[in-house]
């Protein structure tokens, strides 16, 4: 939806005339009309002010990560996201234990994700054995891209994730 359509829809939902919206937003009726008809594009601040004048707010929300399941040559399922998930910094660099399903040798241990070597162990386990939720809980896209060339992964896992890494690098490099 374009800003003109959103603004017009918000005004109508609020049961406001163009004149009333202009008065509430401290602008002119001709400006509101130009924005609603797509003749002019409001700045983000102006758009926000106009929407607020309707009693609504602008909210940006990430689309949930979607997953595709592929099967390895041995028939094991492997979840691959449609984009690389990101974590809050405090979560990306925390100390944590892996779920039992992602490590089979010995008792659970804690991993310091701020330590690159320990993070590599966690990423390998989660990308190879983890569930979709594990991927969302443990993998940070920026940190994954940073360590991608050094990360030891089974060929099938690397091949499945490589297009995501390529896309991330293409976006970062403009």
Secondary structure as GFF3:
##gff-version 3
##sequence-region A 1 174
A	DSSP	alpha_helix	3	13	.	.	.	ID=ss1
A	DSSP	alpha_helix	18	24	.	.	.	ID=ss2
A	DSSP	alpha_helix	29	36	.	.	.	ID=ss3
A	DSSP	alpha_helix	44	53	.	.	.	ID=ss4
A	DSSP	beta_strand	67	71	.	.	.	ID=ss5
A	DSSP	beta_strand	77	81	.	.	.	ID=ss6
A	DSSP	alpha_helix	89	92	.	.	.	ID=ss7
A	DSSP	beta_strand	95	97	.	.	.	ID=ss8
A	DSSP	three_ten_helix	100	102	.	.	.	ID=ss9
A	DSSP	beta_strand	110	112	.	.	.	ID=ss10
A	DSSP	alpha_helix	116	129	.	.	.	ID=ss11
A	DSSP	alpha_helix	132	138	.	.	.	ID=ss12
A	DSSP	alpha_helix	141	147	.	.	.	ID=ss13
A	DSSP	three_ten_helix	148	150	.	.	.	ID=ss14
A	DSSP	alpha_helix	155	172	.	.	.	ID=ss15
###
